Amino acid sequence: MIRLEDQDIIPATVEGAADVFSVENFIIAKARWVNDEEVSVCLLCGHKFNQLRRKHHCRQCGKILCSKCCKDKVPLPQLGLSEPERICDYCKPVTELVTKSWSPSPTFLTEAAIGLQEMVRDPAGIKKVLELGGLQTLVLLAKQDHTKIRACAASGLHTLSTHAPLHRLLAEAGAIKAVCSILSSAKEDEEQTVLDGIGALTIFCKSAELKTKAMQDGALQPLLSMCSRSGAVALMAVSTLSLIVEDPRTHTAVIENERSTLPSLLALTASKDEQMQEVSIKTLAHLSMGSDWHRHRIVQEDFTSGRSLLQAVKNKPKNLQVVSNIMCLIANLATSEQSQSALQELLDKTCQLLVTYADYSHIVVHIARALANFAKFRQNAVKLMPCIHQITLHCLKSTDDAITFQAIRCILSLLSYCTDETTSALMSDGASEMLGGLTNVPGVMEAMQAAILQNIPEHARPM
């Protein structure tokens, strides 16, 4: 039973596997046949049964009603009944639509799709759709190569996906596969259909459990193809892709796919639409959390396709979240040893941005991390040494431990490569903060003591 919109609903189940998208057709499990002795009044009109007002069973729901409330006959192939059978007024609207979906006629199939799409928008209608097999019918209709049917199926499944209590039921019924099929077959001019499909996937991918299910059911490839489109479609596709790539297991499929997704994402980072910039850079930042090879691929692709990341920084975005995302991405990329030559201009901009955004700690924490990561490589010391005063002022002296600790990492690397110059700079300003910061980093003092004792004894014999 599912609780939805203050209603208790017992959804229809099917014989065999719950995933109806993977089968040619489905048979709904028959409802319990109510015994005559259990009922004394009609379920719908409330009139008492007597010798003139006889009892009739609805073949769809199994309940007992009077002849006025259970008078129509409809074939029920969804129950394995090909001949017309008596159904009640409650079941009739959805049952007729489900029955039409079994027809080879495009007209009947379209009527079924339109009717179910409209019914799921109404709280009373959605209850009937779920109870009588309408959900499974929408999933199956998604396989039709017909523009209108595809549009209605996408809209209906999107509407159903907005109800969190239905998510597991939808996933089990094959709704995610249905949406992926719609996205894969929708043409360029079917924008609303695509938006409904991506909207449903976005909702599913916000759940950790359903995100994995979405990947298993084929969500990645249609989303990747949508990233190269324009406008709202690309924005929604990239936003959904950003949710998917939170899972590192998806990174290889995105970075190494044949759809030129990486160049498309990089091109979007220089978009004039800062919302598009924000989500595309966020997606790349997630991808940069993977292997060193993946980071190198991002840098390599950016370098050969026009330096989009550098352009994004030079554009001076007004949206601070864009700046934060850019610096997060650069900081991750800065750990790639084989990419240092290609990152030199981004290193220069990072040093400049430290001054520009010194008052924004959520940005400075990424800048400090980037500088610390760049500082690991000897060739970068010559560019970082002129910035050591700013690193001391804005990072080492920060009240935010995360920023201070990154500054310590940076300065320790510089001490290794430029000992005299770094020592001189610290003696001028920053020595006390450096030493105080070291004592505040958990485990550092113990590690230093242990390292020293590797070279000198703690105990010694008398001379």
C-alpha positions as CSV (number, residue, x, y, z in Angstrom):
1,M,0.0,0.0,0.0
2,I,1.2,3.5,-0.8
3,R,0.1,6.7,0.9
4,L,-0.4,9.5,-1.6
5,E,-2.2,12.8,-1.3
6,D,-3.9,11.6,1.9
7,Q,-5.1,8.5,0.1
8,D,-4.2,4.9,0.6
9,I,-3.6,3.2,-2.7
10,I,-3.0,-0.4,-3.5
11,P,-1.2,-0.3,-6.9
12,A,-1.9,-2.9,-9.5
13,T,0.7,-5.7,-9.8
14,V,1.5,-7.8,-12.8
15,E,2.1,-11.5,-13.3
16,G,5.8,-12.3,-13.6
17,A,8.5,-9.6,-13.5
18,A,7.4,-6.1,-12.4
19,D,9.5,-4.5,-15.2
20,V,6.9,-4.2,-18.0
21,F,9.2,-2.2,-20.3
22,S,11.3,-5.3,-20.9
23,V,8.4,-7.5,-22.1
24,E,6.1,-7.3,-25.1
25,N,3.0,-7.0,-22.9
26,F,1.8,-7.6,-19.4
27,I,-1.1,-9.3,-17.5
28,I,-2.4,-7.6,-14.4
29,A,-2.8,-9.9,-11.4
30,K,-6.5,-10.3,-10.8
31,A,-8.0,-8.5,-7.8
32,R,-9.7,-10.4,-5.0
33,W,-13.2,-11.6,-5.8
34,V,-15.4,-10.2,-3.1
35,N,-17.8,-12.8,-1.7
36,D,-21.6,-12.0,-1.9
37,E,-22.0,-12.4,1.8
38,E,-19.6,-9.6,2.5
39,V,-21.7,-6.9,0.9
40,S,-25.2,-5.6,1.5
41,V,-25.1,-2.2,-0.4
42,C,-23.7,-1.0,-3.7
43,L,-20.2,0.3,-3.2
44,L,-20.8,3.3,-5.5
45,C,-24.4,4.4,-5.0
46,G,-25.0,3.0,-1.5
47,H,-28.4,1.4,-2.3
48,K,-29.2,-1.8,-0.6
49,F,-29.4,-5.0,-2.5
50,N,-32.7,-6.9,-2.7
51,Q,-34.5,-9.2,-5.0
52,L,-34.9,-6.5,-7.6
53,R,-31.5,-4.8,-7.1
54,R,-29.2,-7.7,-7.8
55,K,-25.4,-8.0,-7.1
56,H,-22.9,-7.8,-9.9
57,H,-19.1,-8.3,-9.8
58,C,-16.8,-5.9,-11.6
59,R,-14.3,-8.1,-13.5
60,Q,-11.6,-5.4,-13.1
61,C,-11.7,-4.7,-9.4
62,G,-13.6,-7.7,-8.1
63,K,-16.0,-5.6,-6.1
64,I,-19.8,-6.0,-5.9
65,L,-22.1,-3.3,-7.3
66,C,-25.6,-2.8,-8.6
67,S,-26.6,-3.1,-12.2
68,K,-26.7,0.6,-12.7
69,C,-23.2,1.1,-11.4
70,C,-21.8,-2.0,-13.2
71,K,-23.5,-2.1,-16.6
72,D,-20.8,-1.6,-19.3
73,K,-18.9,-4.4,-20.9
74,V,-15.3,-4.0,-22.1
75,P,-12.7,-6.5,-23.3
76,L,-10.0,-7.0,-20.7
77,P,-6.9,-8.3,-22.5
78,Q,-4.8,-6.8,-19.6
79,L,-6.5,-9.5,-17.4
80,G,-6.2,-12.2,-20.1
81,L,-9.9,-11.8,-21.0
82,S,-10.5,-11.1,-24.7
83,E,-14.3,-11.1,-24.6
84,P,-16.2,-8.0,-23.2
85,E,-16.7,-8.3,-19.5
86,R,-18.7,-6.3,-17.0
87,I,-16.9,-3.4,-15.3
88,C,-18.0,-0.7,-12.9
89,D,-18.3,3.0,-13.3
90,Y,-15.3,3.6,-11.0
91,C,-13.0,1.4,-13.1
92,K,-14.4,2.2,-16.5
93,P,-12.4,5.4,-17.4
94,V,-8.9,3.9,-16.8
95,T,-9.9,0.4,-17.9
96,E,-11.1,1.6,-21.3
97,L,-7.8,3.4,-21.8
98,V,-5.7,0.4,-20.7
99,T,-7.7,-1.8,-23.1
100,K,-7.2,0.6,-26.0
101,S,-3.4,0.4,-25.4
102,W,-3.6,-3.2,-26.5
103,S,-4.9,-2.2,-29.9
104,P,-2.6,-2.0,-32.9
105,S,-4.6,1.1,-34.0
106,P,-2.5,4.3,-33.7
107,T,-5.8,6.2,-33.0
108,F,-6.6,4.0,-30.0
109,L,-3.0,4.0,-28.7
110,T,-3.0,7.8,-28.9
111,E,-6.3,8.0,-27.1
112,A,-4.9,5.8,-24.4
113,A,-1.8,7.9,-24.0
114,I,-3.7,11.2,-23.9
115,G,-6.2,9.9,-21.4
116,L,-3.7,8.5,-19.0
117,Q,-1.6,11.7,-19.2
118,E,-4.6,13.8,-18.3
119,M,-5.7,11.5,-15.5
120,V,-2.4,11.5,-13.6
121,R,-2.6,15.2,-13.2
122,D,-5.7,14.8,-11.0
123,P,-5.4,13.4,-7.4
124,A,-8.6,11.3,-7.9
125,G,-7.4,10.2,-11.4
126,I,-3.9,9.2,-10.3
127,K,-5.4,6.8,-7.7
128,K,-7.3,5.0,-10.4
129,V,-4.4,4.9,-12.8
130,L,-2.2,3.3,-10.1
131,E,-4.8,0.8,-9.0
132,L,-5.9,-0.3,-12.5
133,G,-2.6,-0.7,-14.4
134,G,-2.3,2.7,-15.9
135,L,1.2,3.2,-14.7
136,Q,2.4,0.0,-16.5
137,T,0.5,1.1,-19.6
138,L,2.3,4.4,-19.7
139,V,5.6,2.6,-19.4
140,L,4.7,0.3,-22.3
141,L,3.3,3.1,-24.5
142,A,6.8,4.8,-24.2
143,K,8.0,2.1,-26.7
144,Q,5.8,3.4,-29.4
145,D,7.6,5.2,-32.3
146,H,4.9,7.9,-32.5
147,T,5.5,11.6,-31.6
148,K,2.2,12.2,-29.8
149,I,2.2,9.0,-27.9
150,R,5.8,9.5,-26.9
151,A,5.0,13.1,-25.7
152,C,2.1,11.9,-23.6
153,A,4.0,9.0,-22.1
154,A,6.9,11.4,-21.2
155,S,4.5,13.9,-19.6
156,G,2.6,11.3,-17.7
157,L,5.8,9.6,-16.3
158,H,7.2,13.0,-15.4
159,T,4.0,13.9,-13.5
160,L,4.2,10.5,-11.6
161,S,7.9,11.0,-10.8
162,T,7.0,14.2,-8.9
163,H,5.4,12.1,-6.2
164,A,8.2,10.7,-4.0
165,P,6.2,7.7,-2.6
166,L,5.9,6.4,-6.2
167,H,9.7,6.4,-7.0
168,R,10.4,2.8,-6.1
169,L,7.2,1.6,-7.8
170,L,8.1,3.5,-11.0
171,A,11.7,2.2,-11.0
172,E,10.5,-1.4,-10.6
173,A,7.9,-1.0,-13.3
174,G,10.6,0.1,-15.8
175,A,9.8,3.8,-15.9
176,I,13.4,4.8,-16.0
177,K,14.0,2.6,-19.0
178,A,10.9,4.0,-20.6
179,V,12.2,7.6,-20.1
180,C,15.6,6.7,-21.5
181,S,13.9,5.2,-24.6
182,I,11.9,8.3,-25.1
183,L,15.0,10.5,-24.9
184,S,16.9,8.3,-27.3
185,S,14.2,8.4,-29.9
186,A,12.8,11.9,-29.6
187,K,13.6,14.3,-32.5
188,E,15.2,17.8,-32.2
189,D,11.7,19.4,-32.5
190,E,10.2,17.4,-29.7
191,E,11.6,19.8,-27.0
192,Q,8.7,19.5,-24.5
193,T,8.9,15.7,-24.7
194,V,12.7,15.8,-24.1
195,L,12.2,18.3,-21.2
196,D,9.6,16.1,-19.5
197,G,11.9,13.1,-19.9
198,I,15.0,14.8,-18.6
199,G,12.9,16.3,-15.8
200,A,11.8,12.8,-14.7
201,L,15.5,11.6,-14.8
202,T,16.6,14.6,-12.7
203,I,14.1,13.7,-10.0
204,F,15.2,10.1,-10.0
205,C,18.9,11.0,-9.9
206,K,18.5,13.1,-6.8
207,S,18.1,9.8,-4.9
208,A,21.3,7.8,-4.3
209,E,19.5,4.5,-4.7
210,L,17.6,5.6,-7.9
211,K,20.8,7.2,-9.3
212,T,22.4,3.8,-9.4
213,K,19.2,2.4,-11.0
214,A,19.2,5.1,-13.6
215,M,22.7,4.3,-14.6
216,Q,21.8,0.6,-14.8
217,D,18.8,1.4,-16.9
218,G,20.7,3.4,-19.5
219,A,20.3,7.0,-18.5
220,L,23.9,8.1,-19.3
221,Q,23.9,7.8,-23.1
222,P,20.7,9.8,-23.9
223,L,21.8,12.5,-21.4
224,L,25.2,12.8,-23.1
225,S,23.6,13.3,-26.5
226,M,21.4,16.0,-25.0
227,C,24.4,18.0,-23.7
228,S,25.3,19.1,-27.2
229,R,21.8,20.6,-27.8
230,S,21.0,24.2,-27.1
231,G,18.9,26.2,-24.6
232,A,16.8,24.6,-21.8
233,V,17.4,21.0,-23.0
234,A,21.2,21.3,-22.7
235,L,20.9,23.0,-19.3
236,M,18.7,20.3,-17.9
237,A,20.8,17.6,-19.4
238,V,24.0,19.0,-17.9
239,S,22.3,19.5,-14.5
240,T,21.2,15.9,-14.5
241,L,24.6,14.7,-15.7
242,S,26.1,16.6,-12.7
243,L,24.0,14.5,-10.4
244,I,25.0,11.3,-12.1
245,V,28.8,12.0,-12.1
246,E,28.7,12.4,-8.3
247,D,29.2,8.6,-8.6
248,P,32.9,8.1,-9.6
249,R,31.9,4.8,-11.3
250,T,30.4,6.9,-14.1
251,H,33.5,9.0,-14.9
252,T,35.1,6.7,-17.5
253,A,31.8,6.4,-19.4
254,V,31.5,10.2,-19.6
255,I,35.1,11.0,-20.3
256,E,35.9,8.2,-22.8
257,N,32.6,8.1,-24.7
258,E,32.4,8.8,-28.4
259,R,29.9,11.6,-28.3
260,S,32.4,14.4,-27.7
261,T,30.9,15.1,-24.3
262,L,34.1,16.5,-22.8
263,P,34.5,19.2,-25.5
264,S,30.8,20.0,-25.3
265,L,31.0,20.5,-21.5
266,L,34.2,22.6,-21.8
267,A,32.6,24.8,-24.4
268,L,29.7,25.4,-22.1
269,T,32.0,26.7,-19.3
270,A,32.5,29.8,-21.4
271,S,28.8,30.3,-22.0
272,K,27.3,33.8,-21.5
273,D,24.5,32.1,-19.5
274,E,26.1,31.9,-16.0
275,Q,23.6,29.2,-14.9
276,M,24.9,27.0,-17.7
277,Q,28.4,27.9,-16.7
278,E,27.7,27.0,-13.1
279,V,26.4,23.5,-13.8
280,S,28.9,22.6,-16.6
281,I,31.8,23.6,-14.4
282,K,30.3,21.7,-11.5
283,T,30.0,18.6,-13.7
284,L,33.7,18.9,-14.7
285,A,34.7,19.4,-11.1
286,H,33.0,16.1,-10.2
287,L,34.8,14.4,-13.1
288,S,38.1,15.8,-11.9
289,M,37.7,13.9,-8.7
290,G,38.5,10.6,-10.5
291,S,41.9,9.3,-11.7
292,D,44.9,11.3,-12.6
293,W,44.4,10.2,-16.2
294,H,40.9,11.7,-16.2
295,R,42.2,15.0,-14.9
296,H,44.9,15.0,-17.6
297,R,42.2,14.2,-20.3
298,I,40.2,17.3,-19.1
299,V,43.3,19.5,-19.3
300,Q,44.3,18.1,-22.6
301,E,40.9,18.5,-24.1
302,D,40.6,22.1,-22.8
303,F,44.0,23.0,-24.2
304,T,43.3,21.6,-27.7
305,S,39.8,23.0,-27.9
306,G,40.3,26.7,-27.2
307,R,41.2,27.1,-23.5
308,S,37.6,27.4,-22.4
309,L,38.5,27.3,-18.7
310,L,40.9,30.2,-19.0
311,Q,38.3,32.2,-20.9
312,A,35.7,31.4,-18.2
313,V,38.1,32.9,-15.6
314,K,38.9,35.9,-17.7
315,N,35.2,36.7,-18.2
316,K,35.0,37.6,-14.5
317,P,31.6,36.0,-13.7
318,K,29.2,37.9,-11.6
319,N,27.8,34.7,-10.1
320,L,30.2,33.9,-7.3
321,Q,29.2,30.2,-7.4
322,V,30.6,30.0,-10.9
323,V,33.9,31.4,-9.6
324,S,33.8,28.9,-6.7
325,N,33.2,26.0,-9.1
326,I,36.0,27.1,-11.4
327,M,38.5,27.3,-8.6
328,C,37.4,23.9,-7.2
329,L,38.0,22.5,-10.7
330,I,41.4,24.2,-11.1
331,A,42.5,23.0,-7.7
332,N,41.6,19.4,-8.6
333,L,43.3,19.6,-12.0
334,A,46.5,21.1,-10.3
335,T,47.3,17.7,-8.9
336,S,48.0,16.3,-12.3
337,E,51.8,16.1,-12.7
338,Q,51.7,15.6,-16.5
339,S,49.4,18.6,-17.0
340,Q,51.5,21.3,-15.3
341,S,52.8,22.9,-18.5
342,A,49.3,23.3,-19.9
343,L,48.1,24.7,-16.6
344,Q,50.6,27.6,-16.3
345,E,48.2,30.4,-17.4
346,L,45.6,29.1,-14.9
347,L,48.2,29.2,-12.2
348,D,48.8,32.8,-13.0
349,K,45.1,33.6,-12.9
350,T,44.8,31.7,-9.6
351,C,47.4,34.0,-8.0
352,Q,45.5,37.0,-9.2
353,L,42.2,35.8,-8.0
354,L,43.5,35.4,-4.5
355,V,43.5,39.2,-4.2
356,T,40.3,39.7,-6.1
357,Y,38.2,37.3,-4.0
358,A,40.1,37.6,-0.7
359,D,36.8,38.5,1.2
360,Y,35.0,35.4,0.0
361,S,36.1,32.4,2.1
362,H,34.1,29.8,0.1
363,I,36.3,30.8,-2.9
364,V,39.5,31.4,-1.1
365,V,39.4,27.8,0.3
366,H,39.6,26.5,-3.2
367,I,42.2,29.1,-4.3
368,A,44.4,28.1,-1.3
369,R,44.0,24.4,-2.2
370,A,44.9,25.1,-5.8
371,L,48.1,27.0,-4.8
372,A,49.0,24.2,-2.4
373,N,48.5,21.6,-5.2
374,F,50.5,23.7,-7.7
375,A,53.3,24.1,-5.1
376,K,53.9,20.4,-5.0
377,F,55.8,20.7,-8.4
378,R,59.2,22.4,-8.4
379,Q,58.6,24.2,-11.7
380,N,55.8,26.2,-10.2
381,A,57.9,27.6,-7.3
382,V,59.2,30.5,-9.4
383,K,55.7,31.7,-10.0
384,L,54.5,31.2,-6.5
385,M,57.3,32.9,-4.6
386,P,56.3,36.4,-5.7
387,C,52.8,35.6,-4.2
388,I,54.0,34.4,-0.8
389,H,53.1,37.7,0.8
390,Q,49.5,37.4,-0.4
391,I,49.4,33.7,0.5
392,T,50.5,34.7,4.1
393,L,48.1,37.6,4.3
394,H,44.9,36.0,2.9
395,C,45.5,32.3,3.6
396,L,48.0,31.7,6.4
397,K,46.5,34.3,8.6
398,S,42.9,33.2,7.9
399,T,40.6,32.4,10.8
400,D,39.3,29.4,8.7
401,D,41.5,26.3,9.5
402,A,40.8,24.8,6.1
403,I,42.3,27.8,4.4
404,T,45.2,28.1,6.9
405,F,46.1,24.4,6.5
406,Q,46.2,24.7,2.7
407,A,48.5,27.7,3.1
408,I,50.8,25.6,5.3
409,R,50.9,22.9,2.6
410,C,51.9,25.5,0.0
411,I,54.6,27.1,2.1
412,L,56.1,23.8,3.2
413,S,56.5,22.9,-0.5
414,L,58.1,26.2,-1.2
415,L,60.5,25.7,1.7
416,S,61.6,22.5,0.0
417,Y,62.4,24.1,-3.3
418,C,63.3,27.7,-2.3
419,T,64.5,27.4,1.3
420,D,66.3,30.7,1.7
421,E,63.7,32.9,-0.1
422,T,60.8,31.3,1.7
423,T,62.5,31.5,5.1
424,S,63.3,35.1,4.5
425,A,59.7,35.9,3.5
426,L,58.4,34.1,6.7
427,M,60.8,35.9,8.9
428,S,59.5,39.2,7.5
429,D,55.9,38.2,8.0
430,G,54.2,34.9,8.8
431,A,56.6,32.9,10.9
432,S,54.5,32.9,14.0
433,E,51.3,32.0,12.0
434,M,53.2,29.2,10.3
435,L,54.5,27.6,13.5
436,G,51.2,28.2,15.3
437,G,49.3,26.6,12.3
438,L,51.6,23.6,12.4
439,T,50.8,22.9,16.0
440,N,47.0,23.2,15.2
441,V,47.1,20.5,12.5
442,P,46.1,17.3,14.2
443,G,49.0,14.7,14.1
444,V,51.6,17.0,12.6
445,M,53.7,17.5,15.7
446,E,53.7,13.7,16.4
447,A,54.6,13.0,12.8
448,M,57.5,15.5,12.9
449,Q,58.8,14.0,16.2
450,A,58.6,10.5,14.6
451,A,60.4,11.6,11.5
452,I,63.2,13.2,13.5
453,L,63.6,10.1,15.6
454,Q,64.1,8.1,12.4
455,N,67.4,10.1,12.1
456,I,68.5,10.5,15.7
457,P,68.2,8.2,18.8
458,E,65.8,8.8,21.6
459,H,68.1,6.8,23.9
460,A,71.9,6.6,23.8
461,R,74.8,5.0,25.6
462,P,77.2,7.2,27.5
463,M,80.2,8.5,25.5
